[in-house]
Every structure is written in structure tokens, then in C-alpha cells.
Amino acid sequence: MSDDEARANQLIGHFNDRIDQRDAAGAMAAIEGAVAIHRHLAAQDPARFEPELAASLNALSELRSALGDGQGALAALDESVAILGRLAGQDGRFQPALAMGLNNLSNLLAALGEESGALTAAKAAAGIFGRLAAAAPQFEPEFATSLNNLSNRLSDAGDAPAALAAIDEATTLRRRLAAADPATYEPDLAMGMNNLSNRLATLGDGARALSVIEEAVTITRRLAAERPDEFEPNLANVLWTLALRLRESGGTDQPVAALREAIAIMRPHAEAAPESHLVPRLRAMEGLLGEWG
């Protein structure tokens, strides 16, 4: 191992340590250093070091995104995906990494308001994972995740029927996976059912939308009882959706009760993480409760 390679590995380790310590500045310095070294090494030996460059660029993108630098995150991720696309064209072993990168790219583009590019990336990711899952069942969880992501992007684009078809397929797949391994796959099943309920409601199938979210609440309530720190925020989210479905079905007291429970569950988690995404969710729930009275 060369000195440069050893230094890059050391910086990646330091990056992970700084992330664990919530030291954003230290993490940024470490990952930028690793990217610079990997770029230098990849220029000399692409076959060996381009995969490492793609991985470090992905990590840089995630950190930039977390720090609010959307365009900087996009630049790093675009380069990473371009590298992985070239590698996957030469060696099929890079297809899963390319599909994961495309899913990340889709989510980032959606966050930046670039709906067309986000949908294109989501379709490409789902296509790759669909082919992989057809040949090797171990890729079925990733295929389900990419279908869920595709459903979100299709919904953003206003294609409600296609969005429903994608999340329906993902839910069917996750239900089968959860039947074989509940501990691993029930959390994703429940959150996917939350999306399915929303898609059904958009298309006017209120009865099935309510039934689906009631099942999601049952699953998530059980998970939250076993591991509250991990699953109580998820329970609050599905209760919020349940409140919406109950309201749409003409209820009055039941929607308010479900929303109050969601707020009571979410509040301590949001207060414990004031810079997290949980805070705006709590505020949105509270605002809706104010409207309902």
C-alpha cells in the first residue's frame, strides 16, 4: 500500500470519527482530503482507484447536503454517478452501486426542485434493481426501496396512477419479505404502506387508503413498544396519516384524537433533536391541529 493510499484510508477513518462526534468542520476537512488523494490516485490507476473516488465523492455529497450546500452536494454526486456509470458499463459488479447512486441522485434533485432529472434518475435506478432482483433475490429489498422512491417522483410529476402502481408493487414485495423476516422488513413495510395510503387517497380510494394506514399503525405501534427511541417518530408519522384518512372519511373526534397522539409522541423526540427534520414535522402537526380545533 502506497503512502497516499494509507493516508486516504486514514482520512476516511477520521471522517467517520468526526461524523460520530458531530464535528462537521473536521469531517469536511477529512473527506475533502480523501477525495483529493483518491482523485490523484485514480488519475494514475483508474481501474484500482476510481471505485474509491466514487465512494468518497458520495460521502462528500451527503455531508454537503446535510450542511445545506445542495449545489455542492449535487456536483459531488454527479461526478460519483458518472464514474459508477462508466465502471458499470465495463463490469456488472458495479451495477448495484450505480443504482444506489442514482437513487441518491434522484432524492437530491427532488430536494433541489429538479423534478425531471429526479424522475429520470429514479426510473434508471428502479430499472437496474428490477433486473438485478429478477436474477438474484437478494436485491429485492433494494428494488422495493427504489420502487418507493420512484413512486414519490412520479407523484411529484403528477402521474398519480403510475405512482400508485409503483408503491403497490413495492408494498407487495415488502409484505412477502416481512412475512419471512419481520424484524428486518416490517419497518420498511409500514412506512411504505404510509405512502401507499397517500397514493390511494389521491386517487379517491378512501376505503382502501384507510385500511392500509390502519395496518401500518398496528405494525408501527408494536415496533415502537419494543424500541421506542427508534420507532416512535415513525409511529407519530403514521398516526398523522391516519388522522388525515379519518378526516377524509368524515370523522370528527377520531381524527383529532389520532393527531393529538401523534403530537404527544413526536414532541419529546423533536425537543431532543432541535435541528432535525422532526421539528418541522411537529410544527406541521400542531398547525393542522389548530385548524381542526
C-alpha positions in Angstrom: 0.0 0.0 0.0 1.4 3.4 -1.0 1.7 6.3 1.4 -1.1 8.1 -0.5 -3.4 5.2 -0.2 -2.7 4.8 3.5 -3.3 8.5 4.1 -6.6 8.3 2.2 -7.7 5.4 4.3 -6.7 7.3 7.5 -8.7 10.3 6.4 -11.8 8.2 5.7 -11.5 6.7 9.2 -11.1 10.2 10.6 -14.1 11.4 8.6 -16.3 8.6 10.2 -15.0 9.5 13.7 -15.8 13.2 13.2 -19.3 12.3 11.9 -19.9 10.3 15.1 -18.7 13.3 17.1 -20.9 15.7 15.2 -17.8 17.7 14.2 -18.9 18.9 10.8 -15.9 21.0 10.1 -13.5 18.2 11.0 -15.5 15.8 8.9 -15.5 18.1 5.9 -11.7 18.6 6.1 -11.2 14.9 6.2 -13.5 13.9 3.4 -12.2 16.7 1.1 -8.7 15.5 1.8 -9.7 11.9 0.9 -11.3 13.0 -2.3 -8.2 14.9 -3.4 -6.0 11.9 -2.7 -8.4 9.4 -4.4 -8.6 11.8 -7.4 -4.8 11.8 -7.7 -4.6 8.0 -7.3 -7.5 7.4 -9.8 -5.7 9.5 -12.4 -2.7 7.2 -12.1 -4.6 3.9 -11.8 -8.3 4.2 -12.8 -9.2 0.5 -12.5 -8.0 0.3 -8.9 -8.9 3.7 -7.5 -12.0 5.0 -9.4 -14.3 3.0 -7.1 -12.7 4.6 -4.1 -13.1 8.0 -5.6 -16.7 7.4 -6.4 -17.3 6.3 -2.8 -15.5 9.3 -1.2 -17.4 11.7 -3.6 -20.7 10.2 -2.4 -19.7 10.7 1.2 -18.7 14.3 0.4 -22.1 14.8 -1.3 -24.0 13.5 1.8 -22.1 15.8 4.1 -22.6 18.9 1.9 -26.3 18.1 1.7 -26.6 17.7 5.4 -24.9 21.1 5.8 -27.3 22.8 3.4 -25.0 23.0 0.4 -27.3 21.5 -2.2 -25.5 22.6 -5.3 -22.1 21.4 -3.9 -23.7 18.1 -2.9 -25.1 17.7 -6.4 -21.7 18.4 -8.1 -20.0 15.7 -6.0 -22.8 13.2 -6.5 -23.0 13.9 -10.3 -19.3 13.1 -10.5 -19.7 9.9 -8.4 -22.6 8.6 -10.5 -20.7 9.4 -13.7 -17.8 7.3 -12.5 -20.0 4.5 -11.4 -21.9 4.5 -14.7 -18.6 4.1 -16.6 -17.5 1.3 -14.3 -20.8 -0.5 -14.5 -20.6 -0.4 -18.3 -17.3 -2.3 -18.0 -18.1 -4.6 -15.1 -21.5 -5.7 -14.0 -20.4 -5.9 -10.3 -20.8 -2.1 -10.2 -24.5 -2.1 -11.2 -25.8 -2.1 -7.6 -23.5 0.8 -6.6 -24.7 2.7 -9.7 -28.3 2.1 -8.8 -27.8 3.2 -5.3 -26.1 6.3 -6.6 -28.9 7.0 -8.9 -31.4 6.7 -6.1 -29.4 9.2 -4.1 -29.2 11.5 -7.1 -32.9 11.3 -7.5 -33.6 12.3 -3.9 -31.1 15.2 -4.1 -32.5 16.5 -7.4 -36.0 16.3 -5.9 -34.9 18.3 -2.9 -33.5 20.9 -5.2 -36.7 21.1 -7.2 -35.4 19.5 -10.3 -38.3 17.1 -10.9 -37.5 16.0 -14.4 -34.0 14.9 -13.6 -35.1 13.3 -10.3 -37.7 11.2 -12.2 -35.2 10.1 -14.8 -32.7 9.0 -12.1 -35.4 7.2 -10.2 -36.6 5.3 -13.3 -33.0 4.3 -14.1 -32.4 3.0 -10.5 -35.6 1.0 -10.4 -34.8 -0.5 -13.8 -31.4 -1.6 -12.7 -32.6 -3.1 -9.4 -35.5 -4.7 -11.1 -33.2 -6.6 -13.4 -30.9 -7.5 -10.5 -33.7 -8.7 -8.4 -35.1 -10.9 -11.2 -31.8 -12.7 -11.4 -30.8 -12.6 -7.7 -33.5 -12.3 -4.9 -31.0 -10.7 -2.5 -31.6 -7.5 -4.4 -35.4 -7.5 -3.8 -35.1 -5.1 -0.7 -33.2 -2.6 -2.8 -35.7 -3.0 -5.6 -38.6 -2.3 -3.2 -36.8 0.8 -2.0 -36.2 2.1 -5.5 -39.9 1.5 -6.4 -40.9 3.5 -3.3 -38.6 6.3 -4.5 -39.9 6.1 -8.0 -43.5 6.4 -6.6 -42.5 9.6 -4.9 -41.0 11.1 -8.0 -44.0 10.0 -10.2 -46.3 11.6 -7.6 -44.2 14.8 -7.8 -44.6 14.8 -11.5 -48.4 14.4 -11.2 -48.7 10.9 -12.6 -50.9 9.5 -9.8 -51.8 6.1 -11.5 -48.1 5.3 -12.2 -47.2 6.4 -8.7 -49.8 4.1 -7.2 -48.6 1.2 -9.4 -45.0 1.6 -8.2 -45.8 1.8 -4.5 -48.3 -1.1 -4.8 -45.6 -3.3 -6.3 -43.1 -2.2 -3.6 -45.7 -3.0 -0.8 -46.4 -6.4 -2.3 -42.7 -7.2 -2.4 -42.1 -5.9 1.2 -45.1 -7.8 2.5 -43.6 -11.0 1.3 -40.1 -10.1 2.7 -41.7 -9.2 6.0 -43.5 -12.5 6.2 -40.2 -14.3 6.0 -38.2 -11.9 8.2 -40.4 -9.5 10.2 -37.7 -8.0 12.3 -35.8 -6.8 9.2 -38.5 -5.8 6.9 -41.6 -4.7 8.8 -40.3 -1.2 9.5 -40.0 -0.5 5.7 -43.3 -2.3 5.0 -45.1 0.1 7.4 -43.5 3.2 6.1 -44.2 2.1 2.5 -47.8 1.5 3.4 -48.0 5.1 4.7 -47.0 6.2 1.1 -49.5 3.7 -0.4 -52.3 5.2 1.7 -51.4 8.6 0.4 -51.4 7.4 -3.2 -54.8 5.7 -2.8 -56.3 8.8 -1.2 -55.1 10.9 -4.1 -57.0 8.6 -6.5 -60.1 8.7 -4.4 -59.9 5.1 -2.9 -60.7 6.3 0.6 -61.7 2.9 2.0 -58.5 1.1 1.0 -56.4 4.1 2.0 -57.8 4.0 5.5 -57.4 0.2 5.7 -53.8 0.4 4.7 -52.8 3.1 7.1 -54.6 1.3 10.0 -52.5 -1.7 9.3 -49.4 0.4 9.2 -50.3 1.9 12.6 -50.7 -1.5 14.1 -47.3 -2.7 12.8 -45.5 0.5 13.9 -47.2 0.6 17.3 -45.8 -2.8 18.0 -42.3 -1.8 16.8 -42.4 1.4 18.9 -43.4 -0.6 22.0 -40.3 -2.7 21.5 -37.9 0.0 20.5 -39.4 3.5 21.3 -36.3 5.6 20.6 -36.1 4.1 17.1 -39.7 3.8 16.1 -41.8 6.3 18.0 -41.2 9.1 15.4 -42.4 6.6 12.7 -45.5 5.9 14.8 -46.2 9.6 15.0 -45.9 9.9 11.2 -48.4 7.0 10.5 -50.8 8.4 13.2 -50.7 11.7 11.4 -51.6 10.0 8.1 -54.3 8.0 9.9 -55.7 11.3 11.2 -55.9 12.6 7.6 -57.6 9.5 6.4 -60.2 9.6 9.2 -60.9 13.2 8.5 -61.4 12.5 4.8 -63.8 9.8 5.7 -66.0 12.3 7.5 -64.9 11.7 11.1 -64.5 14.5 13.7 -63.4 13.2 17.1 -61.3 10.3 15.8 -59.0 12.4 13.6 -58.3 14.9 16.4 -57.5 12.1 18.8 -55.1 10.4 16.4 -53.4 13.8 15.7 -53.1 14.6 19.4 -51.5 11.2 20.0 -49.1 11.8 17.1 -48.1 15.2 18.6 -47.6 13.8 22.1 -45.3 11.1 20.7 -43.3 13.4 18.4 -42.8 16.3 20.8 -40.1 14.8 23.1 -38.2 13.4 20.1 -38.3 16.8 18.3 -37.2 18.6 21.5 -34.3 16.2 21.9 -33.1 16.9 18.4 -33.9 20.6 17.7 -32.0 20.7 14.4 -33.6 17.6 13.0 -36.4 17.1 10.4 -38.6 16.1 13.3 -39.1 19.7 14.3 -40.9 20.9 11.1 -43.0 17.8 11.2 -44.1 18.5 14.7 -44.9 22.1 13.8 -47.0 20.9 10.8 -48.9 18.6 13.0 -49.5 21.3 15.6 -50.6 23.7 12.8 -53.1 21.2 11.5 -54.5 20.6 15.0 -55.0 24.3 15.3 -57.0 24.3 12.1 -59.2 21.3 13.2 -59.8 22.8 16.7 
